[in-house]
């Protein structure tokens, strides 16, 4: 009887030890799986964080590049507008100067022409003249019609 009880007790102890070992192995396996999952999750999270950071940086770089490009385009447009305005101003000034010069020269020419053209009428008296002895009165008749001679003065 004592031997039977001893065998039963030994079997129980063996079963308990086996159960404990199984539980320990299961716990270890679970812990290992959890650790592996955690590590994988950490890697995944790190990868996501890096890719998110890269995308964010890429977006920032893209925005900065677009902004620089827009700024450059605006500067070029402003320079072109300034050049066009300068050209228009130069053209207007040139046109105004030439108009002023031509109008002043034409008015000067008109003034000069009107003031410097002079006409002189002369009638030569040569046809017949009769004179008395001591009187200096002479009667002259002209048979040649008066001619007009224009003298133009050059400045």
Buried (B, 14 or more C-beta within 10 A) or exposed (E): EEEEEEEEEEEEEEEEEEEEEEEEEEEEEEEEEEEEEEEEEEEEEEEEEEEEEEEEEEEEEEEEEEEEEEEEEEEEEEEEEEEEEEEEEEEEEEEEEEEEEEEEEEEEEEEBEEEEEEEEEEEEEEEEEEEEEEEEEEEEEEEEEEEEEEEEEEE
